[in-house]
Amino acid sequence: MSSSLNQVGLRRLLAVLVSLVLLAGLAACSGDDEPSAEDPSAETSDDQSRGGGTATLTWPLTGEPVEGELPDIPVIAVKIDNADEAQPQVGLSEADIVTEELVEGGITRYNAFYYSQVPDIVGPVRSIRASDIGIVKPAEAVLVAAGAAIKTRALIAGANITSFNEGAPGYERAGDRLAPHDLMVRLPDLAASLDNADPPPPYLDFGATDMDGGEPATAFDVVFSGVHTTSFQYEEGTGYTRPGSLAEQGDDFVADTVLVLRVREGDAGYLDPAGNPVPVTIYEGKGDMMLFHDGQVIAGTWSKDELKSPLQLTTASGDTITVPPGKTWIELAPNDAAGGSVKIGG
């Protein structure tokens, strides 16, 4: 009886010891998945994401290497007037990306993105359109404008886009301009009032682009309507300039690449004060695309699954087209059915 109990006790002791050994092994294995306090890669700090670590950082709006650190503010998108009465436009040269969109009356306005540089003053500033949602949302940008129609304000709020209107820090009226083309914004003052923000994702799929097989295109016209055409001229060593620009002398945006995206136009559902129907650019789905770079052009297709989705560019065979690093001008040009066209020369 005593011998039998001793054998049972011995077996129980051995079982306990085996269990302890197994638990110790499991703990050691699970510990391998935990970051070590001595492992410098165990944590990714905000400093590393903005400029620390060994990875080469690139500007999210240009794809170019960052010297130093990324700023701790969000991208600032400014709606800029493009009517004849708006000249001279100020601050365009320091934008990273400019997108041109159709508005009422057949004219256009710009949405200029500022991130790598924050100029002293930008303008004239005009109002928001629903078309701005698809432009601004992928950049996680705040939108600087001169108000919006009631319907548009509701759409902007529904898209969770933060907007700043007259009365916010930095806004002022220029005494040498006539209203409503006189509203300007001092961006450093506005930027100082913004909450810190993480860097946004890359706005475009940047990378080297093979222009072999492209067609010569040193000059081209993008027709938005019967009353507005934007013309581009390629200059070797400089980039794409706009001979008809309204920008202040020496302060124009010079693009390394021009993307022309052919888009459908819809009706925003209201009239402007002059009684003109307000259009809305359908900036989702897909359409034809042309990429102009180094005096050549290649064609393909653009696509965006949703307004908030990033822009994708592909060839006719479905291969990805990347955008060369540098400053990019984006034309949301009405397709043929909407009255637009592209005329290439040279």
C-alpha positions in Angstrom: 0.0 0.0 0.0 2.7 2.4 1.0 4.9 1.4 -2.0 1.9 2.0 -4.3 1.2 5.5 -2.9 4.9 6.4 -3.3 4.8 5.3 -7.0 1.7 7.4 -7.5 3.3 10.4 -5.8 6.4 10.0 -7.9 4.4 9.9 -11.1 2.5 13.1 -10.1 5.8 14.8 -9.3 7.2 13.9 -12.7 4.1 15.2 -14.4 4.3 18.6 -12.6 8.0 18.9 -13.5 7.2 18.2 -17.2 4.4 20.8 -17.2 6.8 23.4 -15.7 9.4 22.7 -18.4 6.8 23.0 -21.1 5.4 26.3 -19.7 8.9 27.7 -19.5 9.5 26.9 -23.1 6.3 28.5 -24.2 7.1 31.6 -22.3 10.5 31.8 -24.0 8.9 31.4 -27.4 6.3 34.1 -26.8 9.0 36.4 -25.5 10.6 36.2 -28.9 7.7 38.1 -30.3 8.0 41.0 -27.8 10.3 43.9 -28.7 13.4 44.0 -26.7 14.3 47.2 -24.7 17.8 46.9 -26.2 16.5 46.4 -29.8 16.6 49.8 -31.6 13.9 48.6 -34.0 11.5 47.7 -31.3 9.7 51.0 -31.4 8.9 53.4 -34.3 8.8 56.9 -32.8 7.2 59.9 -34.3 10.7 61.3 -34.8 11.6 58.3 -36.9 8.6 58.6 -39.1 9.4 62.3 -39.7 13.1 62.2 -40.1 14.9 59.7 -37.8 16.0 56.1 -38.6 17.9 55.0 -41.6 15.2 54.8 -44.3 15.2 57.6 -46.9 12.2 59.8 -46.5 10.4 61.3 -49.5 7.9 64.2 -49.6 4.4 62.8 -49.9 3.3 65.3 -52.5 6.4 65.3 -54.7 8.2 62.0 -54.2 11.5 63.9 -53.7 14.0 63.1 -50.9 13.5 64.9 -47.6 16.5 66.8 -46.2 15.8 66.9 -42.4 12.3 66.2 -41.1 8.8 66.3 -42.4 6.6 69.1 -40.9 4.1 68.3 -38.1 1.2 70.1 -39.8 -1.3 68.7 -42.2 -1.3 69.4 -46.0 -2.9 72.8 -46.6 -5.1 73.0 -49.7 -6.0 76.5 -50.8 -8.8 77.3 -53.3 -7.3 80.0 -55.6 -9.3 82.3 -57.9 -8.5 82.0 -61.6 -10.8 84.7 -63.1 -9.1 87.6 -65.0 -9.9 89.9 -62.1 -7.8 87.7 -59.8 -4.5 88.6 -61.2 -1.9 88.6 -60.0 -2.2 85.3 -58.3 0.2 85.0 -55.4 2.1 82.0 -53.8 1.7 79.5 -56.6 5.4 78.9 -57.0 5.7 77.3 -53.6 2.9 74.8 -54.0 3.7 71.1 -54.3 0.7 70.2 -56.5 -1.9 72.3 -58.2 -5.2 70.8 -59.5 -7.3 72.8 -61.9 -11.1 72.2 -61.9 -14.1 73.5 -63.8 -16.5 75.8 -62.1 -19.6 77.7 -63.2 -19.6 79.9 -66.3 -17.0 77.7 -68.0 -14.0 79.2 -66.0 -11.7 77.3 -63.6 -10.2 77.5 -60.2 -7.1 76.0 -58.6 -6.7 73.8 -55.6 -3.0 74.4 -54.5 -1.4 72.0 -52.0 1.2 73.4 -49.6 3.3 71.1 -47.4 7.1 71.2 -48.2 6.9 75.0 -48.3 4.6 77.5 -46.6 4.7 80.9 -48.4 4.0 84.1 -46.6 0.8 84.9 -48.5 -1.4 83.1 -51.0 -4.5 84.1 -53.0 -6.9 85.4 -54.0 -8.9 82.8 -52.1 -12.3 81.7 -53.4 -15.1 79.3 -52.3 -15.3 75.5 -52.1 -17.0 73.2 -54.6 -18.1 69.6 -54.2 -15.4 68.7 -56.7 -12.8 69.5 -54.0 -13.7 66.4 -52.0 -12.0 64.0 -54.4 -9.0 66.3 -54.7 -8.4 67.0 -51.0 -9.4 63.8 -49.2 -6.6 61.6 -50.4 -4.0 64.1 -49.1 -5.7 64.3 -45.6 -5.6 68.0 -46.1 -7.3 70.9 -44.5 -9.1 73.2 -46.9 -8.7 76.9 -47.0 -11.4 78.8 -48.8 -13.9 81.6 -48.9 -16.9 79.7 -47.7 -19.3 77.5 -49.6 -22.9 77.0 -50.6 -25.1 75.3 -48.0 -25.2 72.0 -50.0 -21.5 72.0 -50.5 -20.8 72.7 -46.8 -22.9 69.6 -45.9 -20.9 67.5 -48.3 -17.6 68.7 -47.0 -18.6 68.1 -43.4 -19.9 64.6 -44.4 -16.5 63.8 -46.0 -14.8 64.8 -42.6 -12.7 67.5 -44.3 -11.7 70.4 -42.0 -12.2 73.8 -43.7 -11.2 77.3 -42.8 -13.0 80.4 -44.0 -12.6 84.1 -43.6 -12.2 85.0 -40.0 -9.7 82.2 -39.3 -6.1 83.1 -38.5 -4.2 84.6 -41.4 -7.1 85.9 -43.5 -7.1 89.5 -44.7 -8.5 91.7 -47.4 -6.1 93.3 -49.9 -6.7 97.0 -50.2 -5.5 97.1 -53.8 -8.0 94.6 -55.1 -11.7 94.6 -55.7 -14.0 92.2 -53.9 -14.6 89.3 -54.2 -11.1 88.9 -55.6 -9.3 90.5 -52.7 -9.3 87.8 -50.0 -5.8 86.6 -49.2 -4.4 84.3 -46.5 -1.1 84.4 -44.6 -0.3 80.7 -44.5 2.3 80.8 -41.6 -0.4 82.4 -39.3 -2.9 79.8 -40.3 -0.4 76.9 -40.0 0.6 78.0 -36.5 -3.1 77.5 -35.5 -3.3 73.9 -36.8 -3.1 70.8 -34.6 -0.1 68.5 -35.2 -0.7 65.8 -37.8 1.1 62.7 -39.0 2.5 62.8 -42.5 0.0 61.9 -45.2 0.4 58.9 -47.5 2.0 59.6 -50.9 -0.5 61.5 -53.0 0.6 59.9 -56.2 2.4 56.7 -57.1 5.8 58.3 -57.6 8.7 56.5 -59.4 10.8 56.5 -62.5 8.7 56.6 -65.7 9.8 55.2 -69.0 8.8 57.7 -71.6 10.2 55.6 -74.4 7.5 55.2 -77.0 5.9 58.5 -76.0 4.9 61.1 -78.6 6.6 64.5 -78.8 4.5 67.1 -77.0 6.4 70.3 -76.2 3.2 72.4 -76.4 -0.4 71.5 -75.7 -3.8 73.1 -74.9 -6.3 71.8 -72.4 -9.8 73.0 -73.3 -12.2 73.2 -70.3 -15.0 75.1 -72.1 -15.7 77.6 -74.8 -14.4 80.4 -72.7 -11.3 78.8 -71.0 -8.2 77.0 -72.3 -5.0 76.3 -70.3 -1.9 76.2 -72.5 1.4 74.6 -71.5 4.8 75.0 -73.0 7.8 72.7 -72.2 11.2 74.4 -71.7 14.2 72.2 -71.5 15.8 72.4 -68.1 12.9 74.3 -66.7 9.7 72.3 -67.0 6.1 73.2 -68.1 5.1 76.8 -68.0 1.8 78.4 -68.8 2.1 81.4 -71.2 -1.4 82.7 -70.2 -0.8 82.4 -66.5 -2.3 85.1 -64.2 0.4 84.5 -61.6 2.6 87.3 -60.3 5.8 87.7 -62.3 8.4 85.2 -61.1 5.8 83.5 -58.7 4.2 81.0 -61.1 4.0 77.2 -60.6 6.4 75.4 -63.0 5.5 71.7 -63.3 7.9 68.8 -63.9 4.9 66.7 -64.9 1.4 67.5 -66.1 -1.3 64.9 -65.7 -4.4 65.5 -67.8 -7.3 63.4 -66.5 -10.4 63.4 -68.7 -13.5 63.5 -66.4 -17.2 63.5 -66.5 -19.1 66.6 -65.3 -22.4 66.5 -63.3 -24.7 69.1 -61.9 -24.1 70.3 -58.3 -27.8 71.1 -57.9 -27.7 74.8 -57.4 -27.0 78.1 -59.3 -24.4 80.7 -58.7 -25.4 84.3 -57.9 -25.3 85.1 -61.7 -27.7 82.2 -62.4 -25.2 79.8 -63.9 -25.6 76.1 -63.1 -22.7 74.9 -60.9 -20.9 71.8 -62.2 -19.4 69.0 -60.2 -16.4 67.0 -61.4 -17.0 63.2 -61.2 -13.6 62.4 -59.7 -14.1 58.7 -59.1 -14.5 55.7 -61.4 -12.1 55.9 -64.4 -11.3 57.7 -67.5 -8.6 58.5 -70.1 -5.3 60.0 -69.0 -2.3 61.7 -70.5 1.0 62.1 -68.7 3.3 64.9 -70.0 7.0 64.8 -69.0 10.3 65.9 -70.6 8.5 67.2 -73.7 6.7 63.9 -74.4 3.3 62.4 -73.6 2.1 58.8 -72.9 -1.5 57.8 -72.6 -3.4 55.5 -70.3 -6.3 55.2 -67.9 -6.9 56.9 -64.5 -9.0 55.3 -61.8 -10.2 56.1 -58.3 -12.4 53.6 -56.5 -14.0 56.3 -54.3 -13.5 60.0 -53.8 -11.2 59.3 -50.9 -9.1 56.8 -52.8 -5.7 57.6 -54.2 -5.3 58.1 -57.9 -4.1 55.1 -59.9 -2.7 55.3 -63.4 -2.3 52.3 -65.8 -1.4 51.5 -69.4 -3.8 49.9 -71.9 -2.4 46.5 -70.8 -3.0 47.3 -67.1 0.6 48.0 -66.1 1.1 50.7 -63.5 2.2 54.1 -64.6 4.3 55.9 -62.0 4.6 59.7 -61.8 8.2 61.1 -61.9 9.2 62.8 -58.7 8.8 66.6 -58.7 6.0 69.1 -59.0 2.9 68.0 -60.7 0.1 70.0 -62.2 -3.2 68.0 -62.5 -5.8 69.0 -65.0 -9.4 67.6 -64.3 -10.3 68.3 -67.9 -13.9 67.6 -69.1 -14.1 64.7 -71.5 -15.3 65.2 -75.0 -18.9 64.6 -74.1 -18.7 67.3 -71.4 -17.2 69.8 -73.9 -13.5 69.5 -73.2 -10.6 68.5 -75.5 -6.8 68.3 -75.6 -4.8 69.7 -78.5 -1.2 68.6 -78.8 1.4 70.4 -80.9 5.2 70.0 -81.1 
